[in-house]
Amino acid sequence: MKPLLIVFLFLFLWDPMLAGLNPLSSEMHKKCYKNGICRLECYESEMLVAYCKFQLECCVPGNPPP
């Protein structure tokens, strides 16, 4: 039963046909503060400058100051 539930959740969250039903899909890769992009987590080459909805991070290119 648990494997079936995991497969269903995976398909629901990542299936492009159902992307409109996923609240994160509309916020992912959305432009944010200082021309940044909303992501689940900033890359090492990016700086976190703000937070978007659903605890996503607003990331801009560049390394943080030392």
All heavy atoms as TSV, in Angstrom:
chain	resi	resn	atom	element	x	y	z
A	1	MET	N	N	0.816	-1.190	0.000
A	1	MET	CA	C	0.000	0.000	0.000
A	1	MET	C	C	0.864	1.260	0.000
A	1	MET	O	O	0.574	2.205	-0.701
A	1	MET	CB	C	-0.928	-0.038	1.222
A	1	MET	CG	C	-1.863	1.100	1.303
A	1	MET	SD	S	-3.111	0.963	0.019
A	1	MET	CE	C	-4.118	2.345	0.400
A	2	LYS	N	N	1.931	1.261	0.807
A	2	LYS	CA	C	2.805	2.436	0.858
A	2	LYS	C	C	3.508	2.695	-0.479
A	2	LYS	O	O	3.587	3.839	-0.900
A	2	LYS	CB	C	3.816	2.309	1.987
A	2	LYS	CG	C	3.215	2.544	3.348
A	2	LYS	CD	C	4.277	2.529	4.425
A	2	LYS	CE	C	3.647	2.749	5.776
A	2	LYS	NZ	N	4.632	2.760	6.850
A	3	PRO	N	N	4.033	1.656	-1.167
A	3	PRO	CA	C	4.666	1.927	-2.462
A	3	PRO	C	C	3.689	2.532	-3.467
A	3	PRO	O	O	4.052	3.421	-4.240
A	3	PRO	CB	C	5.159	0.564	-2.930
A	3	PRO	CG	C	5.316	-0.239	-1.690
A	3	PRO	CD	C	4.252	0.257	-0.756
A	4	LEU	N	N	2.447	2.090	-3.433
A	4	LEU	CA	C	1.441	2.637	-4.330
A	4	LEU	C	C	1.183	4.111	-4.017
A	4	LEU	O	O	1.060	4.944	-4.919
A	4	LEU	CB	C	0.134	1.835	-4.215
A	4	LEU	CG	C	-1.001	2.282	-5.118
A	4	LEU	CD1	C	-0.595	2.146	-6.577
A	4	LEU	CD2	C	-2.240	1.476	-4.832
A	5	LEU	N	N	1.132	4.449	-2.750
A	5	LEU	CA	C	0.942	5.830	-2.334
A	5	LEU	C	C	2.116	6.706	-2.778
A	5	LEU	O	O	1.923	7.814	-3.271
A	5	LEU	CB	C	0.768	5.907	-0.815
A	5	LEU	CG	C	0.558	7.296	-0.229
A	5	LEU	CD1	C	-0.741	7.900	-0.738
A	5	LEU	CD2	C	0.551	7.231	1.279
A	6	ILE	N	N	3.323	6.204	-2.642
A	6	ILE	CA	C	4.517	6.948	-3.056
A	6	ILE	C	C	4.511	7.183	-4.563
A	6	ILE	O	O	4.789	8.285	-5.030
A	6	ILE	CB	C	5.795	6.201	-2.604
A	6	ILE	CG1	C	5.900	6.242	-1.080
A	6	ILE	CG2	C	7.026	6.802	-3.258
A	6	ILE	CD1	C	6.971	5.360	-0.512
A	7	VAL	N	N	4.162	6.163	-5.325
A	7	VAL	CA	C	4.089	6.306	-6.789
A	7	VAL	C	C	3.024	7.326	-7.168
A	7	VAL	O	O	3.243	8.184	-8.015
A	7	VAL	CB	C	3.803	4.939	-7.461
A	7	VAL	CG1	C	3.468	5.107	-8.923
A	7	VAL	CG2	C	4.994	4.011	-7.277
A	8	PHE	N	N	1.868	7.268	-6.518
A	8	PHE	CA	C	0.797	8.214	-6.812
A	8	PHE	C	C	1.237	9.648	-6.506
A	8	PHE	O	O	1.006	10.566	-7.297
A	8	PHE	CB	C	-0.452	7.867	-6.004
A	8	PHE	CG	C	-1.564	8.847	-6.185
A	8	PHE	CD1	C	-2.332	8.839	-7.339
A	8	PHE	CD2	C	-1.821	9.801	-5.225
A	8	PHE	CE1	C	-3.346	9.759	-7.519
A	8	PHE	CE2	C	-2.834	10.727	-5.395
A	8	PHE	CZ	C	-3.602	10.710	-6.541
A	9	LEU	N	N	1.875	9.861	-5.361
A	9	LEU	CA	C	2.342	11.208	-5.017
A	9	LEU	C	C	3.383	11.705	-6.013
A	9	LEU	O	O	3.377	12.873	-6.406
A	9	LEU	CB	C	2.914	11.225	-3.602
A	9	LEU	CG	C	1.885	11.151	-2.487
A	9	LEU	CD1	C	2.581	11.030	-1.135
A	9	LEU	CD2	C	0.966	12.338	-2.515
A	10	PHE	N	N	4.289	10.827	-6.418
A	10	PHE	CA	C	5.304	11.213	-7.392
A	10	PHE	C	C	4.658	11.643	-8.702
A	10	PHE	O	O	4.994	12.684	-9.269
A	10	PHE	CB	C	6.274	10.052	-7.632
A	10	PHE	CG	C	7.322	10.360	-8.642
A	10	PHE	CD1	C	8.426	11.114	-8.297
A	10	PHE	CD2	C	7.213	9.913	-9.944
A	10	PHE	CE1	C	9.410	11.408	-9.230
A	10	PHE	CE2	C	8.173	10.200	-10.888
A	10	PHE	CZ	C	9.272	10.954	-10.530
A	11	LEU	N	N	3.707	10.864	-9.188
A	11	LEU	CA	C	3.037	11.200	-10.446
A	11	LEU	C	C	2.224	12.482	-10.310
A	11	LEU	O	O	2.182	13.300	-11.227
A	11	LEU	CB	C	2.136	10.045	-10.891
A	11	LEU	CG	C	2.864	8.785	-11.344
A	11	LEU	CD1	C	1.871	7.677	-11.636
A	11	LEU	CD2	C	3.728	9.074	-12.555
A	12	PHE	N	N	1.586	12.684	-9.176
A	12	PHE	CA	C	0.774	13.876	-8.985
A	12	PHE	C	C	1.638	15.132	-8.948
A	12	PHE	O	O	1.279	16.155	-9.518
A	12	PHE	CB	C	-0.039	13.763	-7.692
A	12	PHE	CG	C	-0.867	14.982	-7.411
A	12	PHE	CD1	C	-2.031	15.222	-8.124
A	12	PHE	CD2	C	-0.473	15.896	-6.455
A	12	PHE	CE1	C	-2.800	16.334	-7.881
A	12	PHE	CE2	C	-1.235	17.018	-6.205
A	12	PHE	CZ	C	-2.395	17.241	-6.914
A	13	LEU	N	N	2.770	15.056	-8.293
A	13	LEU	CA	C	3.607	16.251	-8.141
A	13	LEU	C	C	4.427	16.567	-9.391
A	13	LEU	O	O	4.794	17.710	-9.608
A	13	LEU	CB	C	4.530	16.096	-6.935
A	13	LEU	CG	C	3.816	16.053	-5.585
A	13	LEU	CD1	C	4.809	15.753	-4.486
A	13	LEU	CD2	C	3.084	17.350	-5.317
A	14	TRP	N	N	4.729	15.592	-10.217
A	14	TRP	CA	C	5.631	15.835	-11.333
A	14	TRP	C	C	4.985	15.682	-12.709
A	14	TRP	O	O	5.586	16.001	-13.707
A	14	TRP	CB	C	6.838	14.912	-11.250
A	14	TRP	CG	C	7.628	15.203	-10.014
A	14	TRP	CD1	C	7.731	14.426	-8.910
A	14	TRP	CD2	C	8.402	16.379	-9.734
A	14	TRP	NE1	N	8.508	15.033	-7.970
A	14	TRP	CE2	C	8.945	16.227	-8.437
A	14	TRP	CE3	C	8.687	17.545	-10.439
A	14	TRP	CZ2	C	9.740	17.197	-7.852
A	14	TRP	CZ3	C	9.483	18.505	-9.850
A	14	TRP	CH2	C	10.008	18.324	-8.579
A	15	ASP	N	N	3.775	15.213	-12.804
A	15	ASP	CA	C	3.109	15.036	-14.094
A	15	ASP	C	C	2.739	16.402	-14.672
A	15	ASP	O	O	2.037	17.169	-14.041
A	15	ASP	CB	C	1.854	14.173	-13.917
A	15	ASP	CG	C	1.241	13.773	-15.241
A	15	ASP	OD1	O	1.737	14.214	-16.292
A	15	ASP	OD2	O	0.273	13.003	-15.218
A	16	PRO	N	N	3.222	16.740	-15.862
A	16	PRO	CA	C	2.930	18.061	-16.434
A	16	PRO	C	C	1.443	18.308	-16.649
A	16	PRO	O	O	1.000	19.445	-16.598
A	16	PRO	CB	C	3.661	18.060	-17.771
A	16	PRO	CG	C	4.521	16.866	-17.798
A	16	PRO	CD	C	4.093	15.956	-16.706
A	17	MET	N	N	0.656	17.259	-16.865
A	17	MET	CA	C	-0.781	17.453	-17.066
A	17	MET	C	C	-1.462	17.940	-15.795
A	17	MET	O	O	-2.452	18.648	-15.842
A	17	MET	CB	C	-1.437	16.152	-17.531
A	17	MET	CG	C	-1.028	15.749	-18.929
A	17	MET	SD	S	-1.741	14.191	-19.447
A	17	MET	CE	C	-3.477	14.539	-19.249
A	18	LEU	N	N	-0.925	17.570	-14.635
A	18	LEU	CA	C	-1.515	17.975	-13.364
A	18	LEU	C	C	-0.764	19.134	-12.722
A	18	LEU	O	O	-1.039	19.484	-11.584
A	18	LEU	CB	C	-1.525	16.781	-12.403
A	18	LEU	CG	C	-2.377	15.590	-12.847
A	18	LEU	CD1	C	-2.196	14.445	-11.872
A	18	LEU	CD2	C	-3.822	15.979	-12.956
A	19	ALA	N	N	0.153	19.736	-13.437
A	19	ALA	CA	C	0.978	20.793	-12.862
A	19	ALA	C	C	0.142	21.975	-12.384
A	19	ALA	O	O	0.495	22.645	-11.425
A	19	ALA	CB	C	2.016	21.260	-13.870
A	20	GLY	N	N	-0.956	22.240	-13.038
A	20	GLY	CA	C	-1.805	23.348	-12.624
A	20	GLY	C	C	-2.450	23.128	-11.272
A	20	GLY	O	O	-2.837	24.081	-10.610
A	21	LEU	N	N	-2.586	21.873	-10.845
A	21	LEU	CA	C	-3.179	21.583	-9.545
A	21	LEU	C	C	-2.161	21.668	-8.416
A	21	LEU	O	O	-2.529	21.730	-7.253
A	21	LEU	CB	C	-3.804	20.188	-9.564
A	21	LEU	CG	C	-4.937	19.982	-10.569
A	21	LEU	CD1	C	-5.370	18.526	-10.555
A	21	LEU	CD2	C	-6.102	20.883	-10.251
A	22	ASN	N	N	-0.900	21.646	-8.745
A	22	ASN	CA	C	0.165	21.707	-7.748
A	22	ASN	C	C	0.448	23.169	-7.415
A	22	ASN	O	O	0.853	23.931	-8.273
A	22	ASN	CB	C	1.419	21.022	-8.309
A	22	ASN	CG	C	2.527	20.949	-7.305
A	22	ASN	OD1	O	2.431	21.505	-6.219
A	22	ASN	ND2	N	3.601	20.278	-7.669
A	23	PRO	N	N	0.261	23.604	-6.159
A	23	PRO	CA	C	0.464	25.019	-5.830
A	23	PRO	C	C	1.899	25.502	-6.027
A	23	PRO	O	O	2.123	26.669	-6.271
A	23	PRO	CB	C	0.057	25.110	-4.361
A	23	PRO	CG	C	0.076	23.727	-3.847
A	23	PRO	CD	C	-0.142	22.815	-5.015
A	24	LEU	N	N	2.878	24.597	-5.932
A	24	LEU	CA	C	4.270	25.015	-6.129
A	24	LEU	C	C	4.589	25.305	-7.592
A	24	LEU	O	O	5.478	26.087	-7.890
A	24	LEU	CB	C	5.223	23.931	-5.625
A	24	LEU	CG	C	5.363	23.794	-4.121
A	24	LEU	CD1	C	6.289	22.641	-3.791
A	24	LEU	CD2	C	5.871	25.065	-3.501
A	25	SER	N	N	3.869	24.683	-8.514
A	25	SER	CA	C	4.208	24.819	-9.924
A	25	SER	C	C	4.077	26.258	-10.410
A	25	SER	O	O	4.843	26.709	-11.251
A	25	SER	CB	C	3.345	23.902	-10.779
A	25	SER	OG	O	1.993	24.307	-10.705
A	26	SER	N	N	3.111	27.003	-9.881
A	26	SER	CA	C	2.929	28.382	-10.325
A	26	SER	C	C	3.979	29.310	-9.732
A	26	SER	O	O	4.233	30.387	-10.258
A	26	SER	CB	C	1.530	28.874	-9.961
A	26	SER	OG	O	1.365	28.863	-8.558
A	27	GLU	N	N	4.605	28.912	-8.635
A	27	GLU	CA	C	5.601	29.759	-7.984
A	27	GLU	C	C	7.028	29.423	-8.386
A	27	GLU	O	O	7.910	30.265	-8.290
A	27	GLU	CB	C	5.471	29.634	-6.460
A	27	GLU	CG	C	4.179	30.189	-5.914
A	27	GLU	CD	C	4.033	31.671	-6.186
A	27	GLU	OE1	O	5.006	32.418	-6.013
A	27	GLU	OE2	O	2.922	32.071	-6.582
A	28	MET	N	N	7.274	28.182	-8.826
A	28	MET	CA	C	8.621	27.790	-9.205
A	28	MET	C	C	9.089	28.583	-10.411
A	28	MET	O	O	8.330	28.789	-11.353
A	28	MET	CB	C	8.672	26.297	-9.531
A	28	MET	CG	C	8.500	25.401	-8.336
A	28	MET	SD	S	9.940	25.369	-7.279
A	28	MET	CE	C	11.034	24.403	-8.266
A	29	HIS	N	N	10.318	29.030	-10.403
A	29	HIS	CA	C	10.970	29.752	-11.489
A	29	HIS	C	C	10.269	31.074	-11.807
A	29	HIS	O	O	10.386	31.586	-12.911
A	29	HIS	CB	C	11.081	28.880	-12.746
A	29	HIS	CG	C	11.747	27.575	-12.471
A	29	HIS	ND1	N	13.084	27.473	-12.160
A	29	HIS	CD2	C	11.259	26.313	-12.431
A	29	HIS	CE1	C	13.395	26.221	-11.944
A	29	HIS	NE2	N	12.313	25.486	-12.097
A	30	LYS	N	N	9.554	31.617	-10.829
A	30	LYS	CA	C	8.902	32.907	-10.987
A	30	LYS	C	C	9.906	34.005	-10.656
A	30	LYS	O	O	10.752	33.834	-9.782
A	30	LYS	CB	C	7.717	32.962	-10.018
A	30	LYS	CG	C	6.781	34.105	-10.233
A	30	LYS	CD	C	5.590	33.952	-9.290
A	30	LYS	CE	C	4.541	34.973	-9.587
A	30	LYS	NZ	N	3.380	34.813	-8.698
A	31	LYS	N	N	9.842	35.122	-11.357
A	31	LYS	CA	C	10.748	36.237	-11.077
A	31	LYS	C	C	10.421	36.822	-9.710
A	31	LYS	O	O	9.263	36.888	-9.310
A	31	LYS	CB	C	10.598	37.332	-12.139
A	31	LYS	CG	C	11.087	36.904	-13.502
A	31	LYS	CD	C	12.584	36.788	-13.520
A	31	LYS	CE	C	13.067	36.411	-14.909
A	31	LYS	NZ	N	14.474	36.172	-14.961
A	32	CYS	N	N	11.453	37.240	-8.982
A	32	CYS	CA	C	11.249	37.811	-7.657
A	32	CYS	C	C	12.217	38.974	-7.441
A	32	CYS	O	O	12.774	39.504	-8.392
A	32	CYS	CB	C	11.398	36.731	-6.584
A	32	CYS	SG	S	12.983	35.874	-6.604
A	33	TYR	N	N	12.457	39.324	-6.218
A	33	TYR	CA	C	13.259	40.487	-5.809
A	33	TYR	C	C	14.605	40.558	-6.531
A	33	TYR	O	O	15.300	39.556	-6.652
A	33	TYR	CB	C	13.456	40.391	-4.291
A	33	TYR	CG	C	14.219	41.517	-3.666
A	33	TYR	CD1	C	13.648	42.765	-3.544
A	33	TYR	CD2	C	15.498	41.317	-3.191
A	33	TYR	CE1	C	14.351	43.804	-2.953
A	33	TYR	CE2	C	16.203	42.344	-2.591
A	33	TYR	CZ	C	15.629	43.592	-2.482
A	33	TYR	OH	O	16.324	44.618	-1.913
A	34	LYS	N	N	14.958	41.744	-7.007
A	34	LYS	CA	C	16.236	42.007	-7.708
A	34	LYS	C	C	16.448	41.075	-8.901
A	34	LYS	O	O	17.544	40.571	-9.132
A	34	LYS	CB	C	17.417	41.912	-6.748
A	34	LYS	CG	C	17.467	43.024	-5.723
A	34	LYS	CD	C	18.785	43.003	-4.971
A	34	LYS	CE	C	18.867	44.169	-4.012
A	34	LYS	NZ	N	20.131	44.184	-3.297
A	35	ASN	N	N	15.383	40.821	-9.653
A	35	ASN	CA	C	15.440	39.986	-10.852
A	35	ASN	C	C	15.928	38.568	-10.551
A	35	ASN	O	O	16.589	37.936	-11.367
A	35	ASN	CB	C	16.311	40.649	-11.931
A	35	ASN	CG	C	15.947	40.181	-13.312
A	35	ASN	OD1	O	14.844	39.711	-13.542
A	35	ASN	ND2	N	16.873	40.288	-14.236
A	36	GLY	N	N	15.577	38.063	-9.373
A	36	GLY	CA	C	15.939	36.694	-8.994
A	36	GLY	C	C	14.899	35.695	-9.473
A	36	GLY	O	O	13.922	36.054	-10.128
A	37	ILE	N	N	15.107	34.439	-9.129
A	37	ILE	CA	C	14.205	33.355	-9.516
A	37	ILE	C	C	13.868	32.540	-8.270
A	37	ILE	O	O	14.748	32.207	-7.474
A	37	ILE	CB	C	14.864	32.445	-10.575
A	37	ILE	CG1	C	15.144	33.234	-11.843
A	37	ILE	CG2	C	13.989	31.243	-10.869
A	37	ILE	CD1	C	15.842	32.433	-12.918
A	38	CYS	N	N	12.583	32.203	-8.111
A	38	CYS	CA	C	12.145	31.367	-6.984
A	38	CYS	C	C	12.536	29.918	-7.239
A	38	CYS	O	O	12.253	29.374	-8.301
A	38	CYS	CB	C	10.629	31.470	-6.818
A	38	CYS	SG	S	10.066	33.094	-6.300
A	39	ARG	N	N	13.201	29.304	-6.273
A	39	ARG	CA	C	13.618	27.899	-6.360
A	39	ARG	C	C	13.405	27.235	-5.001
A	39	ARG	O	O	13.257	27.906	-3.995
A	39	ARG	CB	C	15.097	27.771	-6.687
A	39	ARG	CG	C	15.563	28.399	-7.959
A	39	ARG	CD	C	17.051	28.045	-8.142
A	39	ARG	NE	N	17.688	28.836	-9.152
A	39	ARG	CZ	C	17.679	28.540	-10.444
A	39	ARG	NH1	N	17.046	27.488	-10.863
A	39	ARG	NH2	N	18.297	29.313	-11.310
A	40	LEU	N	N	13.446	25.898	-5.001
A	40	LEU	CA	C	13.389	25.181	-3.733
A	40	LEU	C	C	14.629	25.476	-2.897
A	40	LEU	O	O	14.558	25.599	-1.683
A	40	LEU	CB	C	13.269	23.675	-3.969
A	40	LEU	CG	C	11.929	23.197	-4.518
A	40	LEU	CD1	C	12.003	21.721	-4.869
A	40	LEU	CD2	C	10.822	23.453	-3.513
A	41	GLU	N	N	15.787	25.573	-3.564
A	41	GLU	CA	C	17.051	25.840	-2.878
A	41	GLU	C	C	17.994	26.515	-3.859
A	41	GLU	O	O	18.065	26.133	-5.021
A	41	GLU	CB	C	17.649	24.523	-2.390
A	41	GLU	CG	C	18.875	24.679	-1.537
A	41	GLU	CD	C	19.380	23.347	-0.995
A	41	GLU	OE1	O	18.652	22.357	-1.057
A	41	GLU	OE2	O	20.524	23.345	-0.528
A	42	CYS	N	N	18.725	27.526	-3.393
A	42	CYS	CA	C	19.672	28.231	-4.261
A	42	CYS	C	C	20.877	27.337	-4.562
A	42	CYS	O	O	21.305	26.540	-3.731
A	42	CYS	CB	C	20.158	29.513	-3.589
A	42	CYS	SG	S	18.884	30.748	-3.359
A	43	TYR	N	N	21.421	27.512	-5.768
A	43	TYR	CA	C	22.652	26.818	-6.120
A	43	TYR	C	C	23.819	27.462	-5.390
A	43	TYR	O	O	23.708	28.562	-4.847
A	43	TYR	CB	C	22.899	26.892	-7.631
A	43	TYR	CG	C	21.831	26.223	-8.469
A	43	TYR	CD1	C	21.240	26.897	-9.531
A	43	TYR	CD2	C	21.422	24.924	-8.219
A	43	TYR	CE1	C	20.270	26.285	-10.313
A	43	TYR	CE2	C	20.451	24.308	-8.993
A	43	TYR	CZ	C	19.881	24.998	-10.037
A	43	TYR	OH	O	18.926	24.397	-10.801
A	44	GLU	N	N	24.976	26.791	-5.383
A	44	GLU	CA	C	26.155	27.334	-4.702
A	44	GLU	C	C	26.625	28.635	-5.345
A	44	GLU	O	O	27.212	29.476	-4.682
A	44	GLU	CB	C	27.292	26.313	-4.712
A	44	GLU	CG	C	27.054	25.143	-3.784
A	44	GLU	CD	C	28.226	24.190	-3.741
A	44	GLU	OE1	O	29.362	24.586	-4.088
A	44	GLU	OE2	O	28.010	23.033	-3.376
A	45	SER	N	N	26.368	28.803	-6.635
A	45	SER	CA	C	26.805	30.012	-7.341
A	45	SER	C	C	25.780	31.137	-7.253
A	45	SER	O	O	25.915	32.146	-7.929
A	45	SER	CB	C	27.066	29.676	-8.809
A	45	SER	OG	O	25.871	29.211	-9.414
A	46	GLU	N	N	24.751	30.978	-6.408
A	46	GLU	CA	C	23.706	31.988	-6.273
A	46	GLU	C	C	23.602	32.460	-4.824
A	46	GLU	O	O	24.032	31.783	-3.905
A	46	GLU	CB	C	22.343	31.416	-6.696
A	46	GLU	CG	C	22.265	31.055	-8.146
A	46	GLU	CD	C	20.937	30.427	-8.501
A	46	GLU	OE1	O	20.352	29.712	-7.670
A	46	GLU	OE2	O	20.506	30.653	-9.639
A	47	MET	N	N	23.031	33.661	-4.683
A	47	MET	CA	C	22.804	34.213	-3.358
A	47	MET	C	C	21.313	34.213	-3.048
A	47	MET	O	O	20.497	34.480	-3.924
A	47	MET	CB	C	23.286	35.667	-3.287
A	47	MET	CG	C	24.768	35.848	-3.373
A	47	MET	SD	S	25.251	37.568	-3.104
A	47	MET	CE	C	24.504	38.382	-4.500
A	48	LEU	N	N	20.974	33.946	-1.807
A	48	LEU	CA	C	19.613	34.055	-1.331
A	48	LEU	C	C	19.360	35.512	-0.955
A	48	LEU	O	O	20.074	36.076	-0.136
A	48	LEU	CB	C	19.415	33.150	-0.110
A	48	LEU	CG	C	18.119	33.298	0.664
A	48	LEU	CD1	C	16.943	32.870	-0.191
A	48	LEU	CD2	C	18.170	32.495	1.941
A	49	VAL	N	N	18.355	36.139	-1.589
A	49	VAL	CA	C	18.082	37.544	-1.301
A	49	VAL	C	C	16.714	37.763	-0.658
A	49	VAL	O	O	16.474	38.804	-0.058
A	49	VAL	CB	C	18.195	38.421	-2.576
A	49	VAL	CG1	C	19.637	38.489	-3.040
A	49	VAL	CG2	C	17.296	37.920	-3.680
A	50	ALA	N	N	15.814	36.794	-0.784
A	50	ALA	CA	C	14.475	36.922	-0.199
A	50	ALA	C	C	13.810	35.550	-0.216
A	50	ALA	O	O	14.388	34.574	-0.690
A	50	ALA	CB	C	13.654	37.927	-0.984
A	51	TYR	N	N	12.596	35.502	0.285
A	51	TYR	CA	C	11.807	34.276	0.239
A	51	TYR	C	C	10.546	34.515	-0.576
A	51	TYR	O	O	9.958	35.587	-0.537
A	51	TYR	CB	C	11.430	33.803	1.646
A	51	TYR	CG	C	12.586	33.153	2.364
A	51	TYR	CD1	C	13.352	33.866	3.268
A	51	TYR	CD2	C	12.914	31.834	2.119
A	51	TYR	CE1	C	14.415	33.278	3.916
A	51	TYR	CE2	C	13.977	31.231	2.766
A	51	TYR	CZ	C	14.726	31.957	3.667
A	51	TYR	OH	O	15.779	31.365	4.293
A	52	CYS	N	N	10.141	33.499	-1.327
A	52	CYS	CA	C	8.916	33.541	-2.109
A	52	CYS	C	C	7.831	32.798	-1.326
A	52	CYS	O	O	8.062	32.356	-0.210
A	52	CYS	CB	C	9.131	32.873	-3.466
A	52	CYS	SG	S	10.508	33.538	-4.401
A	53	LYS	N	N	6.668	32.627	-1.933
A	53	LYS	CA	C	5.590	31.868	-1.291
A	53	LYS	C	C	6.013	30.415	-1.107
A	53	LYS	O	O	6.887	29.917	-1.807
A	53	LYS	CB	C	4.333	31.902	-2.159
A	53	LYS	CG	C	3.681	33.252	-2.229
A	53	LYS	CD	C	2.429	33.164	-3.068
A	53	LYS	CE	C	1.777	34.508	-3.209
A	53	LYS	NZ	N	0.590	34.443	-4.075
A	54	PHE	N	N	5.370	29.742	-0.176
A	54	PHE	CA	C	5.604	28.316	0.106
A	54	PHE	C	C	7.053	28.041	0.506
A	54	PHE	O	O	7.605	26.990	0.222
A	54	PHE	CB	C	5.221	27.430	-1.083
A	54	PHE	CG	C	3.804	27.607	-1.533
A	54	PHE	CD1	C	3.516	28.223	-2.727
A	54	PHE	CD2	C	2.762	27.160	-0.742
A	54	PHE	CE1	C	2.211	28.391	-3.138
A	54	PHE	CE2	C	1.459	27.330	-1.141
A	54	PHE	CZ	C	1.173	27.941	-2.345
A	55	GLN	N	N	7.714	28.992	1.135
A	55	GLN	CA	C	9.089	28.872	1.627
A	55	GLN	C	C	10.100	28.591	0.524
A	55	GLN	O	O	11.136	27.975	0.758
A	55	GLN	CB	C	9.181	27.813	2.722
A	55	GLN	CG	C	8.367	28.152	3.941
A	55	GLN	CD	C	8.476	27.129	5.028
A	55	GLN	OE1	O	8.941	26.011	4.810
A	55	GLN	NE2	N	8.049	27.488	6.220
A	56	LEU	N	N	9.813	29.029	-0.692
A	56	LEU	CA	C	10.797	28.940	-1.767
A	56	LEU	C	C	11.801	30.066	-1.584
A	56	LEU	O	O	11.511	31.089	-0.967
A	56	LEU	CB	C	10.111	29.065	-3.131
A	56	LEU	CG	C	9.135	27.956	-3.486
A	56	LEU	CD1	C	8.415	28.291	-4.787
A	56	LEU	CD2	C	9.844	26.631	-3.625
A	57	GLU	N	N	13.002	29.884	-2.117
A	57	GLU	CA	C	14.050	30.880	-1.977
A	57	GLU	C	C	14.174	31.715	-3.243
A	57	GLU	O	O	14.110	31.186	-4.346
A	57	GLU	CB	C	15.387	30.196	-1.681
A	57	GLU	CG	C	15.374	29.436	-0.375
A	57	GLU	CD	C	16.686	28.745	-0.081
A	57	GLU	OE1	O	17.544	28.647	-0.979
A	57	GLU	OE2	O	16.848	28.299	1.064
A	58	CYS	N	N	14.338	33.030	-3.076
A	58	CYS	CA	C	14.569	33.925	-4.204
A	58	CYS	C	C	16.086	34.023	-4.395
A	58	CYS	O	O	16.801	34.532	-3.535
A	58	CYS	CB	C	13.967	35.296	-3.926
A	58	CYS	SG	S	14.185	36.463	-5.283
A	59	CYS	N	N	16.585	33.521	-5.514
A	59	CYS	CA	C	18.024	33.411	-5.752
A	59	CYS	C	C	18.450	34.318	-6.904
A	59	CYS	O	O	17.759	34.403	-7.915
A	59	CYS	CB	C	18.382	31.975	-6.107
A	59	CYS	SG	S	17.762	30.769	-4.926
A	60	VAL	N	N	19.588	34.981	-6.723
A	60	VAL	CA	C	20.182	35.769	-7.804
A	60	VAL	C	C	21.591	35.253	-8.063
A	60	VAL	O	O	22.262	34.784	-7.144
A	60	VAL	CB	C	20.223	37.287	-7.461
A	60	VAL	CG1	C	18.827	37.856	-7.363
A	60	VAL	CG2	C	20.993	37.561	-6.203
A	61	PRO	N	N	22.060	35.350	-9.308
A	61	PRO	CA	C	23.422	34.886	-9.604
A	61	PRO	C	C	24.470	35.711	-8.866
A	61	PRO	O	O	24.304	36.905	-8.657
A	61	PRO	CB	C	23.555	35.089	-11.119
A	61	PRO	CG	C	22.161	35.212	-11.631
A	61	PRO	CD	C	21.352	35.760	-10.508
A	62	GLY	N	N	25.541	35.052	-8.484
A	62	GLY	CA	C	26.636	35.730	-7.801
A	62	GLY	C	C	26.955	35.047	-6.483
A	62	GLY	O	O	26.112	34.377	-5.910
A	63	ASN	N	N	28.179	35.222	-6.025
A	63	ASN	CA	C	28.607	34.628	-4.769
A	63	ASN	C	C	28.357	35.592	-3.622
A	63	ASN	O	O	28.509	36.795	-3.784
A	63	ASN	CB	C	30.096	34.264	-4.822
A	63	ASN	CG	C	30.358	33.151	-5.816
A	63	ASN	OD1	O	29.548	32.242	-5.954
A	63	ASN	ND2	N	31.465	33.222	-6.508
A	64	PRO	N	N	27.955	35.087	-2.464
A	64	PRO	CA	C	27.750	35.975	-1.311
A	64	PRO	C	C	29.057	36.608	-0.876
A	64	PRO	O	O	30.131	36.017	-1.033
A	64	PRO	CB	C	27.201	35.054	-0.237
A	64	PRO	CG	C	27.416	33.680	-0.698
A	64	PRO	CD	C	27.687	33.712	-2.171
A	65	PRO	N	N	28.993	37.823	-0.344
A	65	PRO	CA	C	30.234	38.470	0.115
A	65	PRO	C	C	30.844	37.708	1.290
A	65	PRO	O	O	30.112	37.098	2.080
A	65	PRO	CB	C	29.782	39.860	0.551
A	65	PRO	CG	C	28.316	39.779	0.701
A	65	PRO	CD	C	27.822	38.655	-0.123
A	66	PRO	N	N	32.167	37.727	1.416
A	66	PRO	CA	C	32.821	36.968	2.499
A	66	PRO	C	C	32.556	37.556	3.867
A	66	PRO	O	O	32.177	38.595	4.078
A	66	PRO	CB	C	34.299	37.048	2.161
A	66	PRO	CG	C	34.447	38.124	1.167
A	66	PRO	CD	C	33.106	38.374	0.570
